[in-house]
Amino acid sequence: QELIDDLKARKFTYWNAANRGIKQGDTEDEIEKKLIEDITQQRILCSNDIINTIHWAQLQDIFTQMTDERNRNPKLNLIYVDFSYCSHELDTIKVFPTTNYCSPSNTRASLTPKKIESISVTPKNCKNQMINIVLIGKTGVGKSTLINTIANCLKHRTYSEIQSNTSAIKVLISFIFPLINEMGTRLVSLGNNDPNEDHNHSGQSKTMRCKSHIFDIANGQKLRIIDTPGFSNVSSGQGQDEITMQYILSFVVNLTHLNAVCVLIENHESEFIGYQQCLKQLVNFLGPTAHDNLIFCLTKCLSNNVHSNINTNPVQSLLNSVSLGNIPLNDENILRFDSTFFIHLAKTRFTGNQEPNCEMSWSISKNSLDKLLEFACQSHHGYLLHQGLQGVEYARLAILQMIRPIMEAMRNILRNHILHKLGCSYKFIELRPKTTQRHSAICNRCSRSFKRLESLLVTCYSLHEYRNQCECCSCDATHHVPVDYQLDYELVDTVGYPSNDLAILNQELFPASVHFAHFLDQNIDRSSQNPFLACLNRMIHEESYICDHEGYHQSNRALHNELLKLKMDYKQDMKCMVQRSEHDHLVIINDYIESVKKIPIIRDQISAISRIQDN
């Protein structure tokens, strides 16, 4: 009734969408036809109670713009159509007729619920932005070697140029090869030692984390090629492969755009188990319109110098196996690479051998690189991630990435609140997140240290390197919690945000975490443990351990009690949402995601996760 009274005061006519014959499944054109009676003298605003709550400021801006237009044209009839009681699920504010009225740029321009698909917006000119290319493929397919090959193809114009000065060969990413001589066989490492490359675990991906390599190319442009961990190509590795792909996608989502996703396949590949899982996740994440950005790169092509029409066989077999056979294959999206010339020239000073096919290898890779850059620089191949990824998979990855930052932020806000409430300090505890170079985990069973900050003790874990198993201890996997960043703490006099402001916790972080957990429960796996609750339980256990083993600490006991209360409130709110059978609209979840990301104490932690390492 309050809204209706406000509309009357603004001289808007109120319509109930349910009474206008609008139903679920109607397109925008169909809805417009059902609403518009006089296209020249009507302006119709469509919204609902949920959207009004989330976008109140935007709603007021639209009210003002429409009222101003009516002041210029007194005959204009302004109408508010309420979708709160309509079967059609409106997910954004919309104004009709769209041809005569331009809604503000900060409102979305779609009535239908968003899927994971690309927005048909032309990106900026290629000269004015970074060209982003991601390489994905199974372990051993040659992603890192291809980057080395590309680096040398960009550095040198001809094969004669690179052959005449083999000392100028560029080894961007280190690799190991066996050197055989009269003394026996020994392994030789070429390139600088890189903590991101692990050569000690045979059969596992050498590249441990996503890493970008930036090159200067023609016309002042820059090329970013992102190397990624490889996935297995056997059924036993599918669980780990899914984790690997989730990690890759959570890295990719922090980019603004993608110009190409290169799927690397060996020229003679016939087993596609790992690729099937990879492509399914990739297409589900990016959406079907991202098909235009897929490039299939055949590696190790010198061993079978065949034409492109024959080379389509492994690619076509792969696409058919994941029901993507409708993707057209041609010389533009199937490229052939070979790294024989790079490997041979890099090893020449050790072996002295001559490889007769190096020039052919160079020619194959140089020609394909030119095609790849030509493809990536075409404006219509720029896939705008920040506008296109608004689907369930995007939301899921974003939420999973924010679980630890949100929970650590809430605990630290409580720490500062307790310190100031008890009069223990006039300083603040500030979180200091640090990027980790390798896959890491916290072990809940191993010893940990403690850091005193005024009257509080905080737990400081020594991170364990963790791949398929822990490299530092023999504790069971169930006692390990994977983490994306190291967390340190520091006492400061002031901070750039209200560290002890409970309003951030109560009004932003707490409700967001409840909605996020409910969303995961609705869309992922109802049988799995609530990840927010699991993180909260771990924190309660940490504070309990301090109180029981490190002597009596009034501040830590108070923090322990506050966390217990937080857990009770959390479980109660989750229970209420389930009892009311509430179903969060995706637009609400995305708004929560964007809102929480902007909170400084969250933003700093996410930056440590998503920081791109550029060479």
N, C-alpha and C positions, 0 to 999 in steps of 0.2 A: 504494500500500500504506500510505503514511503516513496518508492520509485515512481509510482503512478502520480502521486501528488507533485513530485518534482517535475515530471513530464508536463503536467497541466500548467505548472508555473512557467515552464519554458514554452508553452503553447505547442507542444507535440501531441499528435494523436497516438493513442495506444492501441496496438493490435496484438492479439494472441496468435502466434504462428499456427497453433493447433487448429484454429478456426478458419484458417485460410487454405486448407487442403494440402498443406505441406507434410510430406512423410519421409521416413528414412529411405535413403537411396536417391532422392531427387538431386539432379545436377544443379549447378549455379544458374544455368540458363532457365531450367524449369522453375526454379524458385523465383527468379526475377519475373518470369511471365505471370506467375500466380500472384505476385505482389504489385507490380506496376500497372496502374490504370491510366495515368497520364504522364508520359515520360518527360514532358517539358515542364510540368508543374509539381512534380513529386520528388522528394528526397527521402529515402527509406533507410533507416539505421537498424541493423539486425544484431542482436546480442542475447545473452542470457545472464542469469544471476551469478553463475560461477565466473564467467569471463569478466563481468563488471567488477567483481571483487578483486580479481587479479590485475586487471588493467583499468583501474578506476581513473588514474590520471589521463590515460589515453582517451577514455570515454568522455571526460570533461573537455578535452581538446576538440574532439569531433563535434560535441554539442555546440561549442563556441563557433567553430567554422561553419556549421550548418545554420546557426542563428545569424551569423554575419551575412551569409548568402541570402537569407530571407529578408534581412534588412535592406539589401540591395534590390530584392524582388519580392514585394509584399504579397504577391499572389502565390508564392511558393508554399506548398503544403508539406510540413515536416512530420514524419511518421516513425514511431519506434515499434519494431516488431519483436515481441518477446518469445524466444525459443526455449524458455525454461520448462515449458510443459509440452514440448513437441517431441515426437519420436525421432526427428532428424537431429543428430548430435552436432550442434554448431561448435566449432573449436576456435573461432576468432571473430572479432568485430568485422562487419561488412556493411558497406553502403551501396545502395542501388539508386539510380542506374550507374553502373561502373563507367560507362562511356562519358558521362557528364560530370562526374565527381571524382576527384583524386583524394583518396584517403591519405592520412599522414604516413610518412615513410616508416614510422616505428610501429605500425600495425601490420599484421600479416594479411596477405591478399588472397586468402583461400577459405572457402566455406567447408570443404570436405576434409575429413580427418586426414592428417598427413601420413603418407607412407614413406619408406626409406627410398627416396628417389631424388635424382638431381633436379635442381631448379634451372629452368631454361633461361639463365641470365648470362650474357656474354661477359667474360672476365675482361680485366684491363688488357691493354695491348701487351703482347709478350715482351716487348722491349722494356716495359716498366715493372716487371715482376719477376720473381724467382721462378725458374722452371723446375717443378718438383716431379721426380720420377722414383717410384718405389720398385725394388726388385724382390720377388718372392719365389721360392722354389725349395725343393727337397735338399737335405744335407748332401753336399758333394756335387751338386749340379754345376757349381762354378760361379756363384754370385759375387764373392769377393774377388775372384780371379777376373771376372768380367769387368769389375770396376777398375782394376789395375790395367786391363786391356784398353778400356775407354780412356783412362788418364793418359796413356801413351799415344793413342790415336788423336787426342786433342792437342797434345804437346808437339807432335811432329806431323809435318804435312805429307811426307812420302816415306816409303819403306827404306829407300836409299839413305835418307837423312838419318833415320834411327840406326840403320845397320853400320853406318860409317862412324858412329860414336856410341858403342854399346854401354859405355860408362854412364851415358845420359839416361839410360832406361830408368823409368820411375816405378819404384815398388811402393805403392801407396799403402797397401795392406800386406802385412808379413805372411810368408808361406814357407813351408818346409819341404825339402825334397831329399831323397836318398842319393848320396854320392858314393859310387862304387869305383874302387881302384885296387891296386895291388895290396894295399894295406887292409882291405876289407870294405865293409859298408858302414857309412856314418851318415847321420842326419844333419843337413845344413839348413840354417835358417836365413832367409833373405828378408830385408826390411827391418824397420825399427821395432823393438819390442812393444807390443800393444796389449794392455790388460783386457781389451775387448775381444782378443783372439786367443782361443784356448786350443793348443795343439796336443794336449796331453790325454785326451779322451777319444780314442778311436771309435768311429761310428756315430759320434755325436756332433752337433753343429759346432764348427770352429768359431763362428761369430756368436757372441753371447747376448748382445743387446743391439737394438736398432741404433745405427749411427749414420749420420749424413756426411757426405763428402761434397764440397762445393768447388766448382770449376768456373773460371772465366771463359766465356765463349764469344762468338762474334757479336759485334755491335754493342759492346759493353754489357751484354746480358750475363746472367749467372745461372749455372745449372747445379741443382742439388740432386744427387743420387743417393738414395737411402738404402743402405745394406741392412739386411734383416737376418735373424736366426733361421736356420733351415728346419724343415719338418722331416719326419721319417717317411719311409715309403712302404711300411709294413703295418699290418693290422694291429700288432701289439703296441704300436706307438701312437694310436689315435687319441688316447686320453691326453698325453703330453702334447700332441699336435694341436689339439683344441686350445690348450693353455698358451702354446706358442702363438697361434693366430690371434687369440684375444689380446696378447701382449702387443703384437704388431699393430692391430687395429687401434688399441688404446694410444699408441704412439702416433699413428697416422691422423687420428681425430684432432690432434693439436695443430696440424697444419691448416692453412687457410684454403688451400686448393691442391688438386692433383692434376698434372698434365698427362700422366700415363702410369699405369700399373703393369709392370713387365713380369709375366709369368715365365720363368726359366724352365725349360724342359730339355733333357739330353736328346740328341738327335736320334738315338736308337731306343728311346724309352718305350716300354710296353706295359709297365705296371703303374697304375694311377690311383692306388688306394689313398696315399697321402694327399695327392692333388685333389681328389674328390672332396675330402673334408675341407681343405683349404678354400677351394673355389666356392663351395656352398656357403661358408661363412662370409667370404668376401662379397659375393653377390647379394647375400641377405643384408649385409651391412651397407653397401653402397647403393643397392637398388638396380633394377634392370637397365635404367638409362645409362649406367656406368659401363655398359658393354662397349660403348664407343671409345672408352679409355683403356681397354684391355689390349695389351701387346703380348704376343707369344714369341719368346726368344728361344730359338734352338741353339744349344751350345755344343761344343766339341764337334763342329760340322766338318772339319777337314778330313776326318776318318772316312767320310762317305760324301763325296762332293756330288750332290744330286740337286735337281732343280726344285724350285719352290712348290710346284704342283704335287711333287712326291712328298715333299716335306710337310705337307698339310696332314699327312696320315696320322702321326702321333697326336697332333693338336686336335684333329677332328675326332679321334678316338676318345681323347680326354673330355671334350665338350659333350659328346654323346653319352658318356658315362655319368655325367651330372645333369643331364637333360638341358643342356645349353647348346644343342645342335643348331639352334636358329641364329647363332652369331655368324655373320658372313665372314669368311676367311679369304684373304687376298694378300698381295705383296705388301700392302700397307701395314697390316697388323700381324704378319708372320715374318720375323727377321732371323737371319742366320749369323751366328758369331763363332769365332774360333780364336783361342788364346795361345795356340802353339808358338807363334812368333814371340809373344811376351815371355812365356816360360823359358823358351830356348835362349833368347838374348839375355834374360836375367841370370841364367846359369852359365853363360858362355865362359866367364872368367874362371869358373871352377872346372868345367868339363873340356872346353876347347873344341867340342864337337860341332859339326856343321849340319844343320837341318835343312834339307832341300826345299821343304814346303812352306818356309816362313813367309815368303813374299805372298803366296796365295792366301795364307792365314791372315796376313795384314789386310789384303784386299777385301776379303770376306767381311772382316770386322769393321773396316773403315767405311765401306759402302753401307752397311747396316746402321752404323752410328749416324751417318748423314741422314738416312731415312727416319731414324728415331727422332732426331732433333727437328727435322722438318715436320714430323707428325706432332710433336709436343708443342711446337711454336704456333700451330694453327689455333686461332682464338676459340673455335667451337669445341676444342678438345680440353678446355680448362674446366675441370669439375670443381665447383665451389663447395667445399666441404662444410663451411660454417652455415651455409644456407640449405644444403641438401640433406644433411644427416639429422633428421628430426624424428626418426622412427624408434621402435622398441629396442632394437639392438644398440643403437647409439646411446639411448637413455640408460640401458643396462650397463654398458661399459663405463659411461660417465659416472654413474652411481657407484659402481664397484671401485672405481679409482678414488672416489671421495670418502669412502667409509673411514679409513684411518685418519685423514685430515680432519673430518668432522668430529670424530670421537676424541682425538687428541686436543682439538680446539676447545671442546666443551670441558674436558678435564682441566685444561690450563686456565680457562676462565674461572672455574671453581677454585683452583689453587690461589689465584690472585684475590678472589673474593674472600677466601678464608684468611689469608695473610692480613688483609686490611681490616677485616671484621674483628679479628682477634688482636689487632693493634701490634702485630708482630713485625711489620715492615711498612716503609713508605716507598719501597721499590716494587718493581714488577718483574715477574718471570716471563721471559720472552722465548718463544720457540725458535730454534735455529736449525731448520732442515738442510740437509746436505745430500747432494746427488751421489748415488752409489755407481760404481763402474761395473759391477758384476751382479748376477742374480743372487739375492741375499735373503736370509730368513732370521727370525728371532727364535732361539731355542728356549722354551719355558723350563727345561730341566737343568740346563747348564748354569753355572754360577754367573752372577751378574754383579755389577758394582753400583754404588749409590753416590749421588752428588747432593751435597747440602746446599740449599738455597734459602738463606734465612732460617726459619724454623721448620722448613719442609725438606724431606728427602725425596729425590726423584730417582727412578730406576734408570740405569744406563746399561744398555745391552751392547755386547760386542757382537756385531753381525757375523753370521756364518755364511760362507759361500755355499749356495745351494742350487744344484742343477736337478737331476733326477733323484739325487740323494744328497745328504749333507756331506761336505768335504772336510768338516771340522770336528764332528763328533759322531758317535754311534747311536745317539738317541733316536727313538722311533719317529717316523715322519709325522705322526699325529701331534707331536710336541713342538713342531716347527710351524711358525707363522710367517709366510712370505711377506716381505716388505719391499717397497720401492725406493725408500730413502732412509738415511740415517737421521736421527733426531737428537739434537743437543739442546741445552738450555743455558740461558744467561740472565743474570740480574741486571736490570737497566733502570735508570731514573724515570724515564718517560718512554712511551711508545706512541706510534702514529695512529693508534686506534685504541678504543677503550677496552683494555685487556680484562678488566674486572667487571665489565658491564654485563650483568645478568640478562639484560634485554636481548642481547645478541643470542644468548643461549636459549632463552625461553620463547622468544618471538620468531627467531629465524632458524637456528640450527636444530633445536629439538623437534619442532613440527616438521621440518624438512626431512629429518632422519626417519620419522614415523611414516611419512608419505612414501619415502624411498623404499623402506623395508616392505611396506604393503604392496608397492608396485612390483618389487622383485618377487614377492610371494604370488602375486596374480599372474605374472608373465613368465616366470622362469621355472622354479621347481618348488612346489609346496612342501615337499618332504625334506628339503635341505634345511639346515639350521639358519636362523635369522643372523646374517653376518654382522649387523649392528649390535645385536644382543651378545653375540660371541665376543666382539671386541670390547664391549662394556664389561662382560664377565672377566675377561683377561685383566682389565684395569683394576677391577675390584679385588681380584686375586693378588695383583702386585701391591696394592696399598695394604691389604691384609697381611701379606708377607712382611712388609716393612714394620707394621705395628707389632707383629709376633716375634720377629727375629732381630730387629735392629734397635730394641729398646723402646720405651714409651715415647711416642711423639704425638702431642696433642693435635697439631695441625694435620698430620697424616690420618689420625683417627677421624678428625672432622671431615677430611676429604673422603675417606672410606664411607662414612655415613651419608654424605651428599651423593655419592655414586650409587649407593644402595637405594636411596630415595629416587634418584633419577631412573634407576632400573624399574622400580615399582610403577612410577608414572608412565614410563615407556610401555610397559606391558599392559597397563590399563588402557592407554590410548590405542594400542594395537588391537586389543580386545573389542573396544568400542567400534572401531572401523570394520572389523569382521562381523560384528553383530548387526551393524547397520547395512551390511553388504555394500559398502561404498566401493566404487570403482573409479580410480583416479584417471581423468582424461589425460592423454599424452601431453596436451598443451600445458596443463597445470604442472606436470612433472618437469617438462622442459623449462618452464619459467622458474621453478624451484632450483633447478640445476644452474641456470644462468645467474640467478640471484645469489646463491650460496658461493659460487665461484668468485664473485666480486668482493666477498668479505676478506679483508687483508690477511687475517690469520689462516684462512683457507687457501687463498691465492698463493701465499708464500710456499706452502707445502706442495700444492699442485705444480708449481713452477719447478720444484726440485724433482718431481716425477717426470714432467714432460720436457725438461730442458733438452734441447737438441744439441748434440755434440758435433760441431762443425769443424772439419779440418781446414 
